[in-house]
Amino acid sequence: MKPGIYVETLIRAPMDAVWSHTQTPELHERWDLRFSRIEYLPKTSGDDPQRFRYVTRIGFGFEVSGEGETVGQRGMKDGSRSSALKFWSAAPLSIIREGSGYWKYIPTAEGIRFLTWYDYRTRFGPAGALFDRLIFRPLIGWATAWSFDRLRLWLEQGVDPSRALRRASASRCLRQPRTEAR
């Protein structure tokens, strides 16, 4: 059985800031590499899950779109919050057929422990499963982790997510070990 994708980070910011930056589409799409655009759809009733559409640019001018629904829960006795979601895509280029997962927001003395777990079913039969296992799943796991770090840097240090990649690359270059000629 394939493992789901699990990513966790500690964000030293107020709960309401973490919540708003993850639950507001205009803010969410700024830090999350997995989405180029997120749009909430109108609700017919206040109790309905929040439906949404998403678009992801996959390069060379191609985009993959899909839909989903999410339900958030606040006001738990321990101060934590959670958000569950289902998502799917009928786009012919999408490796993901459907999936589900959750976010948890757990207050600690050091900050908010923000974590996710999600999994999905692929399309394209055995070839899609092989592509997922060897290429896509490691890549989407990395994108999730990097996105969480972009969110953390934005909330803790004010680093705009669009600048985080350049800043991380420069930092890595500066930390490269030096070799001396003898």
PLY file of the C-alpha trace (Angstrom):
ply
format ascii 1.0
element vertex 182
property float x
property float y
property float z
element edge 181
property int vertex1
property int vertex2
end_header
0.00 0.00 0.00
1.34 3.44 -0.92
1.81 5.94 1.91
-0.12 9.18 2.01
1.72 12.48 2.06
2.42 13.91 5.51
4.08 17.27 6.15
4.41 19.18 9.41
5.96 22.48 10.45
5.98 24.79 13.45
4.86 28.34 12.68
5.60 31.00 15.28
2.55 33.15 14.54
-0.93 33.64 16.00
-3.54 30.98 15.23
-5.81 33.45 13.44
-2.98 34.45 11.07
-2.20 30.82 10.16
-5.90 30.09 9.72
-6.59 33.11 7.50
-3.51 32.51 5.31
-4.58 28.92 4.71
-8.35 29.38 4.44
-8.52 32.55 2.30
-8.05 31.64 -1.38
-6.22 34.86 -2.33
-3.67 34.27 0.44
-3.50 30.48 0.05
-2.62 30.57 -3.63
0.30 32.94 -2.89
2.26 30.45 -0.76
1.12 27.03 -1.99
3.13 25.84 -5.00
0.52 23.19 -5.77
-2.06 25.78 -6.88
-1.94 28.70 -9.31
-5.51 29.76 -8.63
-8.16 28.86 -6.04
-11.72 30.11 -6.29
-14.47 29.52 -3.74
-17.87 28.79 -5.27
-21.08 30.28 -3.85
-22.77 28.28 -1.09
-26.47 27.46 -1.26
-26.64 26.99 2.53
-24.37 28.07 5.40
-24.05 24.43 6.54
-22.81 23.15 3.17
-19.12 22.36 2.67
-17.22 25.14 0.92
-16.83 24.08 -2.71
-13.91 25.38 -4.74
-12.19 25.24 -8.11
-8.44 25.09 -8.51
-5.96 25.49 -11.33
-2.34 24.37 -11.39
0.11 25.40 -14.08
2.20 22.37 -14.99
4.56 24.08 -17.41
4.83 24.65 -21.15
1.56 26.61 -21.07
-0.48 23.66 -19.77
-2.85 23.83 -16.81
-4.72 21.21 -14.81
-7.97 22.15 -13.15
-10.17 20.44 -10.64
-12.74 20.92 -7.94
-13.15 20.11 -4.30
-14.91 20.83 -1.07
-13.64 21.69 2.35
-15.03 21.93 5.87
-13.21 23.77 8.64
-13.69 23.32 12.37
-12.74 25.95 14.93
-13.36 26.28 18.63
-12.22 22.85 19.77
-11.76 22.55 23.54
-7.97 22.27 23.28
-7.75 25.37 21.05
-6.87 23.41 17.93
-8.57 23.69 14.57
-8.89 21.40 11.58
-9.89 21.50 7.96
-10.88 18.44 5.91
-11.12 18.33 2.15
-12.00 16.20 -0.84
-10.73 17.02 -4.32
-11.02 15.61 -7.83
-10.13 16.40 -11.41
-11.58 15.36 -14.75
-8.79 17.16 -16.62
-7.22 14.79 -19.15
-3.67 15.76 -18.10
-4.24 15.31 -14.36
-2.54 12.31 -12.78
-4.86 12.77 -9.78
-8.35 11.36 -10.21
-9.59 12.08 -6.67
-8.26 12.45 -3.16
-8.88 13.61 0.36
-6.97 14.87 3.35
-6.84 17.28 6.25
-4.97 20.14 7.86
-4.54 20.38 11.61
-3.63 23.50 13.57
-2.38 22.64 17.05
-1.36 25.41 19.46
1.85 24.78 21.40
4.02 26.93 23.67
6.35 27.54 20.70
3.71 28.38 18.08
1.22 26.60 15.85
2.00 23.02 14.86
0.58 23.00 11.32
0.33 19.65 9.60
-1.29 17.93 6.69
-1.97 14.42 5.52
-3.54 13.60 2.18
-3.70 10.86 -0.37
-5.19 10.41 -3.80
-6.03 7.91 -6.50
-4.34 8.17 -9.87
-5.52 7.58 -13.40
-3.77 6.05 -16.44
-3.66 2.51 -15.01
-0.32 0.84 -14.22
1.65 3.50 -16.13
0.03 6.25 -14.02
0.73 4.32 -10.82
4.40 3.90 -11.78
4.74 7.57 -12.75
3.14 8.53 -9.45
5.41 6.32 -7.36
8.67 7.29 -9.09
8.13 10.94 -10.02
4.88 12.64 -9.10
4.42 11.58 -5.45
7.97 12.61 -4.43
7.54 15.89 -6.33
4.14 16.73 -4.80
5.48 15.84 -1.34
8.43 18.19 -1.87
6.08 20.93 -3.17
3.90 20.53 -0.07
6.89 20.78 2.29
8.37 23.76 0.44
4.96 25.46 0.44
4.64 25.03 4.20
8.07 26.60 4.59
7.06 29.53 2.36
4.00 30.05 4.59
6.18 29.86 7.71
8.70 32.39 6.36
5.88 34.72 5.33
4.20 34.67 8.73
7.34 34.64 10.89
9.70 36.90 8.94
7.52 38.77 6.45
9.25 37.13 3.47
6.86 37.38 0.54
6.30 33.84 -0.83
7.31 34.88 -4.34
10.72 35.91 -2.97
11.21 32.87 -0.74
12.66 30.67 -3.50
15.24 33.28 -4.50
16.14 33.85 -0.85
16.50 30.11 -0.18
18.67 29.64 -3.27
20.96 32.51 -2.27
21.23 31.16 1.27
22.13 27.69 -0.01
24.86 29.13 -2.23
26.32 31.03 0.70
26.40 27.88 2.84
28.18 25.66 0.32
31.32 24.20 1.83
34.49 25.67 0.46
37.40 23.59 -0.64
40.85 25.02 -0.46
43.63 24.28 -2.89
46.66 22.76 -1.23
0 1
1 2
2 3
3 4
4 5
5 6
6 7
7 8
8 9
9 10
10 11
11 12
12 13
13 14
14 15
15 16
16 17
17 18
18 19
19 20
20 21
21 22
22 23
23 24
24 25
25 26
26 27
27 28
28 29
29 30
30 31
31 32
32 33
33 34
34 35
35 36
36 37
37 38
38 39
39 40
40 41
41 42
42 43
43 44
44 45
45 46
46 47
47 48
48 49
49 50
50 51
51 52
52 53
53 54
54 55
55 56
56 57
57 58
58 59
59 60
60 61
61 62
62 63
63 64
64 65
65 66
66 67
67 68
68 69
69 70
70 71
71 72
72 73
73 74
74 75
75 76
76 77
77 78
78 79
79 80
80 81
81 82
82 83
83 84
84 85
85 86
86 87
87 88
88 89
89 90
90 91
91 92
92 93
93 94
94 95
95 96
96 97
97 98
98 99
99 100
100 101
101 102
102 103
103 104
104 105
105 106
106 107
107 108
108 109
109 110
110 111
111 112
112 113
113 114
114 115
115 116
116 117
117 118
118 119
119 120
120 121
121 122
122 123
123 124
124 125
125 126
126 127
127 128
128 129
129 130
130 131
131 132
132 133
133 134
134 135
135 136
136 137
137 138
138 139
139 140
140 141
141 142
142 143
143 144
144 145
145 146
146 147
147 148
148 149
149 150
150 151
151 152
152 153
153 154
154 155
155 156
156 157
157 158
158 159
159 160
160 161
161 162
162 163
163 164
164 165
165 166
166 167
167 168
168 169
169 170
170 171
171 172
172 173
173 174
174 175
175 176
176 177
177 178
178 179
179 180
180 181
